[in-house]
Amino acid sequence: MRTIIDLHVLQTVPPSNVNRDDTGSPKTATYGGVVRARVSSQAWKRATRDAFRDLLDKSDLGVRTKQVVELLRDEITRIAPELADRSVELATATLKAASIKVVTPRKKEKEAAEKKEALEESEFLLFLSYRQVENLAVLAVESARAAGEDAVKVDASAAKARADLTHSVDVSLFGRMVANATDLNVEAAAQVAHALSVHAVANEYDYFTAVDDRKRDDDKEDAGAGMIGTVEFNSSTLYRFASVDVDRLNGNLGDLAATRRAVEAFTRAFVTSMPSGKQNTFANRTLPDAVVVIVRETQPINLVGAFEEAVRDNEGGRIAASLVRLAKYATEVQETYDETPVAAWVVGVGERAGLLAGIGERVSIDGAVRGLGDLVDERLAP
């Protein structure tokens, strides 16, 4: 009996550039033969992870960094201050025992000028839970104390075990790949789609000037701008989709209570978060117009097909038209493929959300989160 949670979100975003490409332009994609606004899955995953800080305790979270030697050094020093002088050596030995390759980074200009040696770093970004960092630090301290005056030898099997136990919520949801130690890989329990606008878009340009305050106040200076430039933007109604395999999540975490916390935090964070690109320029932060939560036993089902034909301006408003399309397409897919949801909830703003009444029970976001948590307890309880 599988438990799959699908999250479908319709959200209108005013003029903005929340996720830009290498040229500074808002990301786009062609779908249904027309250009759509796009926000990459990576951008919304990052926004979701950032939102976890307000929803979960630090012990439930992880850190993704190359600076693992420094991270482990600091934890060793915290646990055993008397080993501070050897903490770098112990951190490096412990990571190598866990098959985590560390290399000497390029020296920063300041470090080179001060003739300081840069600490080694992992070859690639490494995603570790804070509890795994603590466990590795404890192993390093135990190994140092056992060795006494002799050379420290960290047990490889113990190091790998401590790097692969007590996964954090974010590592369990989004996965981990360690290229040169594949046995430390973690299969992601969450899938996040690239958000797409339900309609065609054409990017626009904002031409701006900046005044030099001192020149403005000096009659002898010219009246020209101190700076000119352009910012590219668009506005859109986005369809967003994410799915969580609750069974895989529970397997990664190994704890029912943690799984419930993870499901509730992910649902709230994914729904209410927003990538932060150009936020100060556009103040574009909005909340979704509608959210549909569907629990299935078969597989994730992305309903983006409802918008393969772009919503047009003559359909009575993009939000209302999108709600009608989403409700119709969801019903048709479920009837065609004999898909009977385990449960479904609808969260929506105003009377328009009534257009989704046929899909699920209408609740607030708190009601949907609580309902999911109770369902996880019910379906995973031994």
C-alpha positions in Angstrom: 0.0 0.0 0.0 1.8 3.1 -1.2 1.1 6.7 -0.1 1.8 9.4 -2.7 1.0 13.1 -2.0 0.5 15.4 -5.0 0.5 19.1 -4.6 -1.0 21.3 -7.4 -0.7 25.1 -7.0 -2.1 27.9 -9.1 -0.4 31.2 -8.3 -0.5 34.6 -9.9 2.8 36.6 -9.7 2.9 40.3 -10.7 5.8 41.8 -12.7 8.9 40.0 -11.4 12.1 38.2 -12.2 12.3 35.5 -9.5 14.4 33.1 -11.4 16.8 34.4 -14.1 19.1 32.8 -16.6 22.8 33.5 -17.3 21.9 36.7 -19.2 19.6 38.0 -16.4 16.4 37.3 -18.3 13.5 35.6 -16.6 13.6 31.9 -17.4 11.1 30.6 -20.1 10.1 27.4 -21.8 8.1 26.5 -24.9 5.1 24.3 -24.0 2.0 23.8 -26.2 3.8 25.6 -29.0 4.0 29.0 -27.1 6.6 30.6 -24.8 5.7 30.3 -21.1 7.2 31.9 -18.0 9.2 29.3 -16.1 10.6 29.0 -12.6 13.0 26.1 -12.3 12.4 23.3 -9.8 15.8 24.0 -8.3 14.7 27.6 -7.4 11.6 26.5 -5.7 13.4 23.6 -3.9 15.8 26.2 -2.5 12.9 28.5 -1.4 11.3 25.5 0.3 14.4 24.5 2.1 14.9 28.1 3.3 11.3 28.1 4.6 12.1 25.0 6.7 14.2 27.1 9.0 11.0 28.6 10.4 9.1 25.3 10.5 11.5 22.8 11.8 14.2 22.5 14.5 17.8 22.7 13.4 18.2 19.0 14.5 15.8 18.1 11.7 17.8 19.9 9.0 21.0 19.6 7.1 23.7 21.7 5.5 24.9 21.6 1.9 28.5 22.8 1.6 32.0 22.1 0.3 33.4 23.4 3.6 33.0 20.1 5.4 36.4 20.1 7.0 35.7 23.5 8.6 32.2 22.4 9.6 33.5 19.2 11.3 36.5 21.0 12.8 34.1 23.4 14.6 32.0 20.6 15.9 35.0 18.6 17.2 36.2 21.7 19.0 32.8 22.3 20.5 32.6 18.7 21.8 36.2 18.4 22.9 37.9 21.8 23.3 41.1 20.1 24.4 41.5 18.7 20.9 41.1 22.1 19.2 44.8 22.1 18.0 44.2 18.7 16.3 40.6 19.3 15.1 41.6 19.9 11.4 43.7 16.7 11.3 40.8 14.7 13.0 38.2 16.2 10.7 40.2 15.3 7.6 40.9 11.8 8.7 37.3 11.1 9.6 36.0 12.4 6.3 38.5 10.3 4.4 37.5 7.2 6.4 33.9 7.8 5.3 35.2 7.9 1.6 34.4 11.6 1.3 37.2 13.0 -0.9 38.6 16.4 0.2 40.9 18.6 -1.9 42.9 21.8 -1.5 40.8 24.7 -2.9 42.1 27.6 -4.8 43.4 30.1 -2.4 41.4 33.3 -2.0 43.3 36.5 -2.7 43.1 37.5 1.0 44.4 34.1 2.2 47.3 34.3 -0.3 48.1 37.8 0.8 48.2 36.8 4.5 50.0 33.6 3.6 47.4 31.4 5.2 46.8 27.9 4.0 43.2 27.3 3.0 41.4 24.4 4.6 40.6 21.4 2.4 37.1 21.1 1.0 35.0 18.3 -0.4 35.4 17.9 -4.2 31.7 18.5 -4.7 28.9 20.1 -2.6 28.0 17.7 0.2 24.6 17.5 1.9 24.9 16.3 5.5 22.4 16.4 8.3 23.5 18.4 11.4 23.1 15.1 13.4 25.5 13.3 10.9 28.0 16.1 11.4 27.7 15.7 15.2 28.0 11.9 14.9 31.2 12.1 12.8 32.7 14.6 15.2 31.9 12.2 18.1 33.7 9.4 16.2 36.7 11.7 15.6 36.9 12.5 19.3 36.5 8.8 20.3 39.2 7.8 17.9 41.6 10.5 19.1 41.1 9.5 22.8 41.5 5.8 22.0 44.8 6.5 20.1 46.3 8.5 22.9 49.8 9.6 21.8 49.7 7.3 18.8 48.6 8.2 15.3 44.8 8.4 15.0 43.1 5.8 12.9 39.4 6.2 12.2 37.4 3.1 11.5 36.1 3.3 8.0 33.0 1.2 8.5 32.0 3.3 11.5 32.6 6.6 9.6 30.5 5.5 6.7 27.7 4.3 9.0 27.6 7.6 10.9 27.5 9.5 7.6 24.6 7.5 6.4 22.4 7.4 9.6 20.0 9.9 11.0 19.2 11.7 7.8 17.6 15.1 8.1 14.2 16.1 6.7 15.7 18.0 3.8 18.3 15.3 2.8 15.5 12.7 2.9 13.2 14.8 0.8 15.6 16.1 -1.8 18.2 13.4 -1.8 22.0 13.3 -1.8 24.5 12.2 -4.4 28.1 11.6 -3.4 29.9 10.9 -6.7 32.9 9.1 -5.3 31.0 7.3 -2.5 27.8 6.1 -4.0 26.9 4.0 -1.0 26.3 7.3 0.8 23.7 8.4 -1.8 20.1 9.0 -0.7 17.2 8.6 -3.1 15.0 11.7 -3.0 11.4 11.2 -1.7 10.2 14.5 -3.3 9.8 15.4 -6.9 9.3 19.1 -7.9 8.3 20.2 -11.4 9.4 23.4 -13.2 6.6 25.9 -12.7 5.0 27.0 -16.0 2.7 29.9 -16.8 -0.8 28.7 -17.9 -0.6 31.3 -20.7 1.8 32.7 -23.2 4.2 35.4 -22.1 6.5 38.0 -23.7 9.2 39.4 -21.5 9.2 43.1 -21.0 12.0 45.6 -20.1 12.1 48.3 -17.3 14.4 51.1 -18.2 15.6 52.9 -15.1 17.9 55.7 -14.1 19.7 56.4 -10.8 20.4 59.9 -9.6 23.7 60.9 -8.0 22.6 62.8 -4.9 25.7 64.9 -4.6 25.7 65.9 -8.3 22.0 66.8 -8.0 22.7 69.2 -5.2 25.7 70.9 -7.0 24.6 73.6 -9.5 28.0 73.2 -11.3 27.5 69.5 -12.1 25.6 68.3 -15.1 22.0 67.0 -14.6 22.6 63.6 -16.1 21.8 60.3 -14.4 24.5 58.6 -12.4 23.5 55.3 -13.8 21.1 53.9 -16.4 20.1 50.3 -17.1 17.3 47.9 -17.8 15.7 45.0 -15.9 13.8 42.3 -17.7 10.6 41.0 -16.2 7.3 39.3 -16.9 4.1 38.6 -15.0 2.3 35.2 -15.0 -0.2 32.8 -13.5 1.8 29.7 -12.7 0.9 26.1 -12.4 3.2 24.4 -9.9 3.5 20.7 -9.0 5.3 18.6 -6.5 4.9 15.1 -5.2 6.1 13.2 -2.1 6.6 9.4 -1.9 5.7 9.0 1.8 7.0 5.5 2.0 10.4 6.4 0.6 10.5 9.4 2.9 9.7 7.2 5.9 12.4 4.7 4.8 15.0 7.6 4.6 14.1 9.0 8.0 13.3 5.7 9.7 10.9 7.4 12.1 7.1 7.9 11.8 7.0 11.1 13.9 9.8 12.6 11.8 8.0 11.6 8.6 4.8 13.4 9.7 6.8 16.5 10.5 8.5 16.3 7.1 5.3 15.9 5.2 3.6 18.8 7.1 6.6 21.1 6.8 7.1 20.3 3.1 3.5 21.0 2.2 3.4 24.3 4.0 6.8 25.4 2.8 6.3 24.5 -0.8 2.8 26.1 -0.9 3.8 29.4 0.8 7.4 29.9 -0.3 8.7 32.1 -3.1 12.1 32.3 -4.8 13.8 35.5 -3.8 15.2 36.8 -7.1 14.8 40.5 -7.5 12.3 40.6 -4.6 13.4 44.0 -3.4 13.0 45.4 -7.0 9.5 44.1 -7.6 7.9 43.2 -4.2 6.2 40.3 -6.0 5.6 38.0 -3.1 2.1 36.5 -3.3 0.3 33.5 -1.9 -1.4 30.9 -4.2 -4.9 31.5 -5.5 -5.6 27.8 -5.2 -4.0 24.6 -3.9 -5.2 21.0 -4.6 -3.8 18.2 -2.4 -4.4 14.7 -3.6 -3.2 11.5 -1.9 -2.9 8.5 -4.2 -1.8 4.8 -3.9 -0.5 4.4 -7.5 1.9 7.1 -8.8 2.4 10.9 -9.0 0.1 12.6 -11.6 1.1 16.0 -12.9 -1.9 17.8 -14.3 -0.1 20.3 -16.5 -1.9 18.8 -19.5 -4.8 21.0 -18.5 -2.8 24.0 -19.8 -1.2 22.4 -22.9 -3.5 24.9 -24.8 -2.5 28.2 -23.4 -5.2 30.1 -21.5 -6.4 33.1 -23.6 -7.4 36.5 -22.4 -11.0 36.0 -23.6 -11.7 33.2 -21.2 -13.0 35.3 -18.4 -9.8 35.9 -16.4 -6.8 33.6 -16.1 -7.4 32.4 -12.6 -11.0 31.5 -13.1 -10.3 29.8 -16.5 -7.3 27.9 -14.9 -9.5 26.6 -12.1 -12.2 25.4 -14.5 -9.6 23.7 -16.6 -7.8 22.1 -13.7 -11.0 20.7 -12.2 -12.1 19.3 -15.6 -8.8 17.7 -16.5 -8.3 16.2 -13.0 -11.7 14.6 -13.2 -11.2 13.3 -16.7 -7.8 11.8 -15.9 -9.1 10.0 -12.8 -12.2 8.6 -14.7 -10.1 7.5 -17.7 -7.4 5.7 -15.7 -9.7 4.5 -12.8 -7.7 6.7 -10.4 -9.6 6.9 -7.1 -7.7 9.2 -4.7 -7.3 8.1 -1.1 -8.1 11.7 0.0 -8.2 15.2 -1.5 -8.4 18.7 -0.1 -8.8 22.1 -1.8 -7.4 25.4 -0.4 -8.5 28.5 -2.3 -9.1 32.2 -2.1 -12.6 33.6 -2.5 -15.7 32.3 -4.3 -13.7 31.2 -7.3 -12.3 28.3 -5.3 -15.7 26.8 -5.4 -14.9 25.8 -9.0 -12.7 23.1 -7.5 -15.4 21.7 -5.2 -15.7 18.5 -7.2 -12.1 17.5 -6.6 -11.9 17.5 -2.8 -13.0 18.9 0.6 -12.5 22.7 0.9 -10.3 23.6 3.9 -7.7 26.2 5.0 -4.0 25.5 4.7 -3.9 24.5 8.3 -6.7 22.0 7.7 -4.9 20.5 4.7 -1.6 20.2 6.6 -3.3 18.6 9.6 -5.3 16.2 7.4 -2.1 15.1 5.7 -0.4 14.5 9.0 -3.2 12.4 10.4 -3.4 10.4 7.2 0.4 9.7 7.3 0.0 8.5 10.9 -2.9 6.3 9.9 -1.3 4.7 6.9 2.2 4.2 8.3 1.3 3.1 11.8 2.4 -0.5 12.5 
